[in-house]
Amino acid sequence: MAQILETRRDSFTISNDPARLDMDAICDLLSRTYWANTRPREKTELGVVNSLTFGVYDGVKQIGVARIITDYSIAAYLCDVVIHEDYRGRGLGKWLVETIFNHPDLIEVRRWLLATDDAKGLYERHGFVQLPEAEKWMQKFRPFKGE
């Protein structure tokens, strides 16, 4: 279990405290994305519970989320990073990613992976590059029932 940390900026808080997560807000946020808009709620709930999940809050209202699937040593997969559209353009996504990479339990993870169609610039600022040997990587994809 990762250390629970919170950081504040103005009225906003980023926290990885599972007790603060609002599953209704998370599912709503993800339903607005191109990558998770058809994901069944029960799959999102299971994913959140089995990941290191960070929430972004305006007061007590959850307005952002990011999940990390990791062994805390060798590999981490950053996924489901989203800020509610009413709060975009305020640097909250950048702050969220910085907070994740500076979490003491993640700071020494060797390899980080992610997939994005529209936020490459955000991640390039944090040292991400296109996979240089993409031909070595493989995937096995199973669509959810009904997809």
C-alpha angles and dihedrals in degrees: 000000000000124000112267111238134173129194127188136207120175106312092339130097132188114202138167092201106131090208091066096053115114106207093194090055092045093051090047092050093049093045087064094057130091093230102047106025092110097038112122113245093237090058091051091048092050091047093051093049093049097046138065097258126193123199128201114213137192098204101313096333114103109227102163145026143187131181129207121197106197152143088218091237120049108015142019131179115205113206146152093036108168139149120199109261092240089063101043121117094042097096093254094129091050091048091048093053092046090050091051094049091048096049105122093230092054103036094095099042106133104212128029122189134186141157124224139161098188113022104058092125092057092053096040087062086061095051101268117146135178110278104271092207100034090152088071094057121088136180139199110210125195116182118221115255108279096023 
